[in-house]
Amino acid sequence: MSILRRASQIARGAKSDAPADPLLAALQAALDPDRVKIDDAHRSLLGKDASVFEGGNAGPICYPSTTAEVAEIVTIAAQFDRAVVPRGAGTGLAGGAIPLGAPVVVAVTKMNRILEIDEANGVAWVEPGVVNLDLTRHLTPLGYHFAPDPSSQQVCTIGGNVANNSGGPHCLAYGVTNAHILAIEVVTPAGDIVMLGGIDPEPSGYDLRGVFVGSEGTLGIATKVAVKLTKNRPAVRTLLLSFSSVRDAANTVSGVIAAGIVPAAMEVMDQAITQAVENYVGAGYPRDAAAVLLAEVDGPADGIDIDANRIREIGLANHATEVRLATDDAERTLLWKGRKTAFGAVAQIAPNYYLHDTVVPRSQLADVLDKIYAIADAHDLLIMNVFHAGDGNLHPLIVFDGREDGVLDRVHAAGAEIIEASLAAGGVLSGEHGIGVEKQGYMELLFSEIDLDHQNRLRRAFDPVCRANPGKVLPSGHSCADIQQLRSVPAGLWG
Amino acid sequence: MDLRLDADDLNSCVQCGLCLPHCPTFRVTGDEAMSPRGRIHLMREVQDNNAPLTPEILDSFETCVQCRGCEPACPSSVPYGHLMEQTRESLADVGEMTPLWQRAMLAPLSTPVALKAGSSLLGVANKLNLVPKRLGLPAEVPVRQQPLDSTGTDVYFFTGCVMDAWQRDVHRAGMRVLQAAGIGATPTNELAPCCGALQAHAGLTNQTRDLAEQMMLNLRGDRPILVDSAGCGAAMKDYGHLLGTPTAEAFSARVFDIQEFLADHVRSLPTVEPLDLRVAVQDPCHLRHVQRVHLATRTVLRPFVRELVELEDDGLCCGAGGAYSVLQPELAGQIRDRKVDVINGVRPDIVASANPGCSMHLGNAGVETLHPMQLIDRALTS
């Protein structure tokens, strides 16, 4: 805070967060007043993430810097019978970090230290607020990187990756976050500090680490994470294939996998999103192609040239109109920058987007995509497709202008049909963005009553009194909190 | 209240958050209210939802360095800088920002006589250790300086306000380098006393408009106008947007950063023995993120030094931000600490910085900086 601000505050009167509330006073005593926020501006900001969900309602917002502080916050919240919701960078696309029912929000952005690089064990210990790309940049000079590379990797945190079991283009060959987390220090909903998993190759006991990864903050808050170091790739080839139909691109993807090649990544973008991306990066993406496929192979130089050539041939057999090989790292970096900023580029077309994340069997890709475009037409909506083609993870983006009357109803109706079409093709609800608050209504389409009941029992084993990120993941009726009830917090509870 | 923000500009943000790591205040605080996404959200709250102007909201707007590092990071090209300038102008208009004493501090910038008198006084006071260190003045504020003489009429050389008062040696070096390339320059001196950038940052945009009109009138013709301060160059290149007239557009098109201009004439410079220095290039934000001509610095500097090294921080701001380091010393210091760590990490002999604010701010943390023109001038004359 500036000297001027202080002076002007004296003139304007006291700050709007004078702690009359005992919960607030306890939190401010545990941290310090500067790291607990309760003003309307912060509550409004932390009530949102990168999803379209608007119903967030944050209580006090805490910025802890140590595990002990997180434990203290959780304990205090428990004493006051308040829920806790962890938050990283707020780039979630399913509303996982959106606070419901004015909980205590635990923002881990200040817990951003890389604690230890243990090359002998191939492990790095990091705090949850470390940014994914910062970790990789830190490791690169040592010859390693953190393999999961979600599109938001320049901003998203390791804690968020753990919570959502995030993927990314290169998870096709390297596996999603779960395959790269060895141990997690967790503050349980009761305020205990426990270590799940371990850096031994074969930890004994139940794999609670595996349970925690992807639990979206419903089982506790990660405060320290042991991530696996992945060796940097000796050589890389990146191909850009252009097609005159999305179907040809999808068939190429199936063809590559069927040929026994395991590329490091295979990503498809349709024409609308490619044009938006090209406007931003100027990487030389073809604006006139109906779809582009970005395929990457890595490994020893000799082998990957053979694979790159085979991918090229499979593309041409599927009517590729152009096949380009990135000539250097700069071109490769620019192509990936385009792919990874695709969601953010849609404001060039419309100010809002609603993003789905279903996964379908690769053999069904082309058919499901046809259905998705037909659903968009039927609802008079624009849908753009950008997706992790290699593992069948679709990301249909419905773009719209929220100021248009009734448009949200159409968006949600189209979204429901996309999900139904994906599930009917043998797919699942979410590849990597999580269920959060946005997709939980669809869980019953995917899971039986008994499935959901067992999932809820597992959750209750960690959180018997429903205090960790309530109203998320499991649909009401199968979870500890009724989402409608959480949304209708009595007015005036916080300001 | 109506912040008079263009609704389409405001709606061009989808809140994806890709700007967050490129924002210096978010980087050091981890606080959403101190991020571009957060600030845009709060602009919407104020303009669209009539949220009251609480201290926290004003703090969010006032703590923005206006480095515009978020703009190149934005895939939807949200015009963040213009949104923030308009927000500040609307708030300053109703007295919610930039109190009178700050306005009084900015007033002499556009009046050369007052500025020179004030600067000399400050120079004397500084020598007597009467100026608080946290104000971040350079160690030596010159009390008296030799005037700049014209070397020709090929180009105008913009001299400006504070930089001319405190760093005229940089101008002198730049003019000598131009001369060595066969380019004669006329210093603008009283013809263009100030570009108005600091006033625009403070929301006093009408003053900037007046200064722009005055400069355009005095520097008519088609001579290129070279600027050796990244912040001033960025402001003058924005006159077209600021005034919205074809004349202003045409004027802005004549404005070049000196490195940008020299990059096309680097072959005209004599070949000399390079300085035996490992030089780290610190890109001023308004050169890299706003003018986007920072690569020219490498082009012009490379033949004249032994080694150029990059700072691997994506051009994150150093915290200087015009008057920011004086108005927000705590944040500016934390932001600078990050930059100093990155600089120390590459172990340079010296840092090249093409903006007076950055060099003063870094200098106060013990980082030795020179303007790229000073380095080239030194190589040419040694």
Interface residues (C-beta under 8 A of the other chain):
Chain A: M1 S2 I3 L4 R5 S8 Q9 R12 K15 S16 K37 D39 D40 A41 H42 S44 L45 L46 K48 A50 Y63 A89 G90 T91 A107 T109 K110 N112 G129 V131 L133 D134 R137 S152 Q154 V155 A276 V277 N279 Y280 T341 A342 F343 G344 A345 V346 A347 Q348 P351 N352 Y353 D401 R403
Chain B: N11 S12 C13 V14 Q15 C16 G17 L18 L20 P21 G30 D31 E32 A33 G38 H41 L42 E45 A51 T54 P55 E56 I57 L58 D59 S60 E62 T63 A73 C74 P75 S76 S77 V78 P99 Q102 E312 L327 Q328 P329 E330 L331
